[in-house]
Amino acid sequence: MSEKLRYNGIDNYGHLKRKKTIKVYPIILGIIFCSLIMIGGKLFFEKVDNSTLSYDKISYYIDITDKVSEGKVQVNWQEVAAINEVLNSGKEDELVPKIAEIFLKSSENDGYTLFTVDEVLEKLNVNNEEEEEVKSFLSEIEDNTLYKDLYKDEAKIAFINEIYPAALENYKSYGILPSITMAQAILESGWGESELAVEHNNIFGIKADSRWDGAVATMTTKENYDDVIEANFRKYDSILQSIEDHGEFLHENERYRANGLFDGNEYKSQAQALENAGYSTAKDENGDKIYADKLTNVIQKYNLMIFDSKVKGGL
């Protein structure tokens, strides 16, 4: 696959500064404000601190749930976080992976699926107040991602919303996880803004080999670390057609099955299978393959693994 097309990195955002307001009685207002702080401010600030998870805390929960999910099914890190923050005061200890493990539902015929958060709370025998607190906290962190301003980035959200339904259909038809389809689309097309995507609706960088009898677009691209070549790519009538062909392309190529793509039930396994099968020639300056790492980074930064939990019954 083409290494030409890249996704945008995480932007750095500053904090909005509040405008100063001049008052007639600053001393009186200052006394009132300090009194409010002493009376109820402690609870207020604790609430603010707990309602949004830090970058490090999000990374921690993602890491824990990924380890628990390995070889099984993708557990929703936000649900684990909500339960741990409320019932375990957010402690980073041995209880967290145990909470994550409760979400795993195993059956002989279907392999692993997920219990819902309601089912897990029932297993934990929480009371009504604790249940409400967990659900309230879960609602508060729904927009928490490693890219903290994702839900303010209308272009990225629009692209995710545009491709998700077709990514879901690819999962139903071929077993390719939504996060993988979406991450590849983001990585290969630069959020749908590459020339290949804009002019030819090819958002996966799939080349036109002898098996392709459709329209062709010839473009200059980058292979390996710094090799520049001219190559033929598949040309589509729409983004939807590109996504549909992506699933069919992977399913019909035996090397992807041989490398375990369709055996993987969580995103890291499928990402590694794509790299092993040679989907991309992407390498770093040392000649090491980096495609799986790139996909993993995209999925984690933009919280795409949540869609995998959804299709496995966790949402």
C-alpha positions as CSV (number, residue, x, y, z in Angstrom):
1,M,0.0,0.0,0.0
2,S,1.0,3.6,-0.4
3,E,2.9,5.3,2.4
4,K,2.3,8.7,0.7
5,L,-0.9,9.5,2.6
6,R,-0.6,10.4,6.3
7,Y,-3.0,11.5,9.0
8,N,-2.6,14.7,10.9
9,G,-1.0,14.6,14.3
10,I,-2.6,15.9,17.5
11,D,-2.8,19.6,17.6
12,N,-1.8,21.6,20.7
13,Y,-4.6,23.8,22.0
14,G,-4.3,26.6,24.5
15,H,-6.8,27.5,27.2
16,L,-9.4,30.2,26.9
17,K,-8.8,33.1,29.1
18,R,-11.7,34.7,31.0
19,K,-12.2,38.4,30.6
20,K,-11.7,40.4,33.7
21,T,-14.7,42.3,35.0
22,I,-14.3,45.5,37.1
23,K,-16.6,45.7,40.1
24,V,-17.5,48.6,42.4
25,Y,-16.9,46.6,45.5
26,P,-13.9,44.3,44.9
27,I,-13.1,43.8,48.5
28,I,-16.6,42.7,49.4
29,L,-16.8,40.4,46.4
30,G,-13.4,39.0,47.4
31,I,-14.7,38.2,50.9
32,I,-17.8,36.5,49.5
33,F,-15.8,34.5,47.0
34,C,-13.4,33.3,49.7
35,S,-16.3,32.4,51.9
36,L,-17.9,30.3,49.2
37,I,-14.6,28.5,48.6
38,M,-14.3,27.7,52.3
39,I,-17.9,26.5,52.6
40,G,-18.4,24.5,49.4
41,G,-15.5,25.1,47.1
42,K,-13.7,21.9,48.0
43,L,-16.5,19.8,46.7
44,F,-16.8,21.9,43.6
45,F,-13.2,21.6,42.6
46,E,-13.1,17.9,43.4
47,K,-16.1,17.5,41.0
48,V,-14.3,19.4,38.2
49,D,-11.1,17.3,38.7
50,N,-13.0,14.0,38.5
51,S,-15.4,14.8,35.7
52,T,-12.6,14.9,33.0
53,L,-9.8,12.4,32.9
54,S,-6.3,13.5,32.3
55,Y,-4.2,12.3,29.3
56,D,-2.2,10.0,31.6
57,K,-5.3,8.5,33.2
58,I,-6.9,7.8,29.7
59,S,-3.7,6.2,28.6
60,Y,-3.7,4.1,31.7
61,Y,-7.2,2.8,31.2
62,I,-6.5,2.1,27.5
63,D,-3.4,0.2,28.4
64,I,-5.2,-1.9,31.0
65,T,-8.2,-2.8,28.9
66,D,-6.0,-3.6,25.9
67,K,-4.0,-6.1,27.9
68,V,-7.2,-7.7,29.2
69,S,-8.7,-7.7,25.7
70,E,-5.7,-9.3,24.0
71,G,-6.8,-12.4,22.1
72,K,-10.4,-12.1,23.3
73,V,-12.5,-9.0,22.5
74,Q,-12.1,-5.3,23.0
75,V,-13.3,-4.1,26.4
76,N,-14.6,-0.5,26.6
77,W,-12.0,1.5,28.6
78,Q,-14.5,4.2,29.4
79,E,-16.9,1.8,31.2
80,V,-13.9,0.4,33.2
81,A,-12.8,3.9,34.0
82,A,-16.3,5.0,35.2
83,I,-16.6,2.0,37.5
84,N,-13.1,2.3,38.9
85,E,-13.3,6.1,39.4
86,V,-16.6,5.8,41.4
87,L,-16.2,2.5,43.3
88,N,-12.4,2.5,43.7
89,S,-11.7,6.3,43.9
90,G,-9.8,6.1,40.7
91,K,-6.9,4.1,42.2
92,E,-4.5,2.5,39.8
93,D,-4.1,-0.9,41.4
94,E,-4.8,-4.6,40.8
95,L,-8.6,-4.0,41.0
96,V,-8.7,-2.3,37.6
97,P,-7.8,-5.3,35.4
98,K,-10.2,-7.3,37.5
99,I,-13.0,-4.9,36.6
100,A,-12.1,-5.1,33.0
101,E,-12.2,-8.9,33.1
102,I,-15.8,-8.9,34.4
103,F,-16.9,-7.5,31.1
104,L,-15.7,-10.6,29.2
105,K,-18.4,-13.0,28.3
106,S,-17.2,-16.4,27.0
107,S,-19.2,-19.0,25.1
108,E,-18.1,-22.2,23.3
109,N,-19.9,-21.3,20.1
110,D,-19.4,-17.5,19.8
111,G,-16.0,-17.0,21.5
112,Y,-15.9,-13.8,23.5
113,T,-18.5,-11.1,23.6
114,L,-19.1,-8.4,26.2
115,F,-21.5,-7.9,29.1
116,T,-23.2,-4.5,29.2
117,V,-22.3,-2.0,31.9
118,D,-25.7,-2.7,33.6
119,E,-24.9,-6.4,33.7
120,V,-21.4,-5.8,35.2
121,L,-22.8,-3.4,37.8
122,E,-25.3,-6.1,38.8
123,K,-22.5,-8.6,39.1
124,L,-20.7,-6.1,41.4
125,N,-23.8,-5.8,43.5
126,V,-23.7,-2.0,43.6
127,N,-26.5,-0.1,45.2
128,N,-28.8,2.4,43.4
129,E,-26.8,5.4,44.3
130,E,-23.5,3.9,43.1
131,E,-25.1,2.8,39.9
132,E,-26.3,6.3,39.2
133,E,-22.9,7.7,40.0
134,V,-21.2,5.3,37.6
135,K,-23.6,6.1,34.8
136,S,-23.3,9.8,35.4
137,F,-19.5,9.6,35.3
138,L,-19.6,7.5,32.2
139,S,-21.8,10.2,30.5
140,E,-19.2,12.8,31.6
141,I,-16.3,11.1,30.0
142,E,-17.9,10.0,26.7
143,D,-16.0,12.8,24.9
144,N,-12.6,12.1,26.7
145,T,-10.0,11.1,24.2
146,L,-6.2,11.3,23.9
147,Y,-6.9,14.0,21.3
148,K,-8.7,16.2,23.8
149,D,-10.5,18.4,21.3
150,L,-11.7,15.7,19.0
151,Y,-15.4,16.6,19.5
152,K,-14.7,20.2,18.7
153,D,-13.0,19.3,15.4
154,E,-16.0,19.3,13.1
155,A,-14.1,18.0,10.1
156,K,-12.7,14.9,11.9
157,I,-16.1,14.1,13.5
158,A,-17.8,14.5,10.1
159,F,-15.4,12.1,8.5
160,I,-15.8,9.5,11.2
161,N,-19.6,9.8,11.0
162,E,-19.4,9.5,7.2
163,I,-17.4,6.3,7.1
164,Y,-18.6,4.5,10.3
165,P,-21.9,3.0,8.8
166,A,-19.9,1.4,5.9
167,A,-17.2,0.3,8.3
168,L,-19.9,-1.4,10.4
169,E,-21.2,-3.2,7.3
170,N,-17.6,-4.4,6.5
171,Y,-17.5,-5.9,10.0
172,K,-20.8,-7.7,9.5
173,S,-19.8,-9.0,6.1
174,Y,-16.1,-9.8,6.6
175,G,-15.2,-9.5,10.3
176,I,-12.9,-6.6,9.9
177,L,-13.2,-4.5,13.0
178,P,-14.7,-1.0,12.5
179,S,-11.7,0.6,14.2
180,I,-9.4,-1.0,11.7
181,T,-11.4,0.1,8.6
182,M,-11.7,3.6,10.0
183,A,-8.1,3.9,11.1
184,Q,-6.9,2.8,7.7
185,A,-9.1,5.3,6.0
186,I,-7.8,8.1,8.2
187,L,-4.2,7.0,7.8
188,E,-4.2,6.3,4.1
189,S,-6.3,9.4,3.0
190,G,-5.3,12.0,5.6
191,W,-8.9,12.3,6.9
192,G,-10.2,12.1,3.3
193,E,-8.2,15.1,2.2
194,S,-5.5,13.4,0.0
195,E,-5.5,13.9,-3.8
196,L,-6.3,10.2,-4.3
197,A,-9.3,10.5,-1.9
198,V,-10.7,13.9,-3.2
199,E,-10.3,13.2,-6.9
200,H,-10.7,9.5,-7.1
201,N,-12.6,8.5,-3.9
202,N,-9.8,6.0,-3.0
203,I,-9.4,6.3,0.8
204,F,-7.3,3.2,1.4
205,G,-4.5,3.5,-1.1
206,I,-5.5,0.3,-2.8
207,K,-3.5,-0.2,-6.1
208,A,-5.0,-1.4,-9.4
209,D,-3.3,-4.7,-10.1
210,S,-4.3,-7.3,-12.7
211,R,-7.3,-8.3,-10.6
212,W,-8.9,-4.9,-11.0
213,D,-11.0,-4.2,-14.1
214,G,-12.4,-0.8,-13.1
215,A,-11.2,2.7,-13.6
216,V,-7.5,3.5,-12.8
217,A,-5.7,6.6,-11.5
218,T,-2.0,6.9,-12.1
219,M,-0.2,8.9,-9.4
220,T,3.3,9.4,-7.8
221,T,3.6,7.8,-4.4
222,K,6.1,6.9,-1.7
223,E,7.1,3.3,-0.8
224,N,9.2,2.0,2.0
225,Y,11.0,4.8,3.8
226,D,11.9,7.3,1.0
227,D,11.4,5.6,-2.4
228,V,9.2,7.5,-4.8
229,I,7.5,5.6,-7.6
230,E,4.6,6.0,-10.0
231,A,1.8,3.6,-9.5
232,N,-1.8,2.8,-10.6
233,F,-4.6,3.0,-8.0
234,R,-8.2,1.9,-8.1
235,K,-10.6,4.7,-8.9
236,Y,-14.1,4.7,-7.4
237,D,-17.4,6.5,-8.0
238,S,-17.9,7.2,-4.2
239,I,-16.3,6.9,-0.8
240,L,-18.9,4.2,0.0
241,Q,-17.7,2.1,-3.0
242,S,-14.1,2.5,-1.7
243,I,-15.0,1.1,1.7
244,E,-17.0,-1.8,0.3
245,D,-14.2,-2.7,-2.0
246,H,-11.7,-2.5,0.9
247,G,-13.5,-5.3,2.7
248,E,-13.8,-7.4,-0.4
249,F,-10.2,-6.8,-1.3
250,L,-9.0,-8.1,2.1
251,H,-11.4,-11.0,2.2
252,E,-10.4,-12.3,-1.3
253,N,-6.7,-12.0,-0.7
254,E,-5.5,-15.3,0.9
255,R,-2.4,-13.7,2.5
256,Y,-4.6,-11.7,4.9
257,R,-6.4,-14.9,6.0
258,A,-3.1,-16.7,6.3
259,N,-1.7,-14.0,8.6
260,G,-4.7,-14.2,10.9
261,L,-6.6,-11.0,10.0
262,F,-10.0,-12.6,10.3
263,D,-9.0,-14.5,13.5
264,G,-8.2,-11.3,15.4
265,N,-11.0,-10.0,17.7
266,E,-9.3,-6.8,18.9
267,Y,-7.7,-4.1,17.0
268,K,-4.0,-4.7,17.9
269,S,-4.2,-8.3,16.5
270,Q,-5.8,-7.2,13.3
271,A,-3.4,-4.3,12.9
272,Q,-0.4,-6.6,13.3
273,A,-2.0,-9.1,10.8
274,L,-2.3,-6.3,8.2
275,E,1.4,-5.5,8.7
276,N,2.5,-9.1,8.5
277,A,0.5,-9.7,5.4
278,G,2.2,-6.7,3.7
279,Y,-0.7,-4.3,3.3
280,S,1.8,-1.5,3.7
281,T,5.5,-1.2,3.0
282,A,5.8,1.6,5.6
283,K,9.2,1.4,7.5
284,D,11.1,3.8,9.7
285,E,14.6,5.1,9.1
286,N,16.0,1.8,10.6
287,G,14.1,-0.3,8.1
288,D,11.6,-1.6,10.7
289,K,8.0,-2.1,9.8
290,I,5.7,0.5,11.5
291,Y,2.2,0.1,9.9
292,A,0.7,-1.8,12.9
293,D,2.0,0.9,15.3
294,K,0.6,3.6,13.1
295,L,-2.8,2.1,13.0
296,T,-2.7,1.5,16.8
297,N,-1.8,5.2,17.4
298,V,-4.7,6.4,15.2
299,I,-7.2,4.1,16.9
300,Q,-6.0,5.2,20.4
301,K,-5.8,8.9,19.7
302,Y,-9.3,9.1,18.2
303,N,-11.0,6.5,20.5
304,L,-12.0,4.3,17.6
305,M,-11.8,1.1,19.7
306,I,-15.1,2.2,21.3
307,F,-16.8,1.2,18.0
308,D,-15.3,-2.3,18.4
309,S,-16.8,-2.6,21.9
310,K,-20.1,-1.5,20.5
311,V,-20.4,-4.3,17.9
312,K,-19.4,-6.8,20.5
313,G,-22.3,-5.9,22.7
314,G,-20.6,-3.7,25.3
315,L,-22.6,-0.5,24.5
